[in-house]
Amino acid sequence: MKLRSFILTGLLGLLSLSGFAADNMKATITLSQAATIGSTQLAPGDYKMSWSGTGSEVQVAFSQGKKVVATVPAQVVQQRTGFESPAVTIDGKTGAVVGVALRNQSFTFNGEKMAGGN
């Protein structure tokens, strides 16, 4: 009986950790101008950014409301960036989103490098 209780407690702990990890795999970003991500044109506004995958290669989805408007591959680096709120980098020539920096991660799209904040 004690073993069953211990196993159940362990499983509940793992489920809560996976829920915590899922909460850490999303952010809200704001585009102040129209931009392109992948082949999708995004209008100015707020977008929910969520990602899945392990290691440095992830899939990032951009949503408005419950609708996913774009999904693109990205490279992610787990590091303290110096940004307190999400920072979006847009290429001035092409209008493409090339990176997003969060507090503890930076994402790059199309092989571009994100500059660190401070």
N, C-alpha and C positions, 0 to 999 in steps of 0.2 A: 504494500500500500504506500509506504514511504517512497519507494522507487518511482511509482506511478506519479505521485505528487511532484517529485523532483523533476521528472521528465516533462510533465505538463508545465511547470514553472519555467523550465528552460526554453520550451517551445514558445511560450508567451513572451519571454524576453527577446528571443530572436525575431518574432513578429514585430515587436515594438521597435527594435533596432532597424529593421528593414523599412518600416514606416518613417522613422526618423531620417534615414538615408534618402528616401524618396522625397521628403520635404526639402532636403538640401539640394535637390537636383532640379530646382526651378527658380526663376527670378522674373521680375517685371522690368522691362526696359521701355524707354520712351524714345521714339524717333521724332526729332523736331523738323525733319524734312523728309521728302520722299526718298526712298532708297531701294536698292535691289539686293535680294538675298537669293543666291542660286539663280534661277531663272524667273523668280517672282518679284514683281514690283510691289513694295509696301508703301502705303500712304502714311503720312505723319500720324502719330498716335501712340497709344500704349499697347504693348504686346506682352503676353506671357511667354517666356522662353523656358522650355523644359528639355532635358537631355537624358539619353539612355546610352548605356554601354560601359565598358570597363577599360581601364588603361587610358592611353592618350588619344584614342580614336573613338569619337562618340557621334551619335545622331542628335541633332538639335531641331526641335519643333518650335515654330512660332505660331501662337494662337491669339485670336481676338474672340472673346467670349468663349464659346465651346467649339469654335471652328478653327481647325488647324489650317493656316494659310500657306505655310511653307515648312519643308523639312529638308535639312541639308547636313552633310557630313562636316565635322569640325575636329580640330586638334585642340585638346584641353591640357593645360598645365596647372597642376595644383600648387599654388604658391600665393603668398600674401602679396597683393598687388599695390596696396597703398590707397586704393579707391574705396571710399565709404559707401558710395552708391554706384549702380551700374554705369559704366562708361562705354559708349558705342563709338567705334571708329569707322568713318565712312570715307572711302576714297574720293577725293575732290574731283578727279577727272571722270571717273566712271559712275559715281554714285552708288557703288557697291559697298555693302557692309563687309568690312574685312576683319573686324574683331569686336569682341565684347569682353570687358574686364569687370569682374565682380570682386568682392572683397578678398576671397581666397582662391579664385580660379581666373584664368584668362582663356578665352576661346579665340581661335583663329579660323578663318574661312578662306578658301582659295590659296592656302599656303602662305598667307601674309603673317608677319610677326606683329604682336601687340607691344606697344611701348608701355613700360611700367609707369604708374602714377607716383606722385609724392608731392 
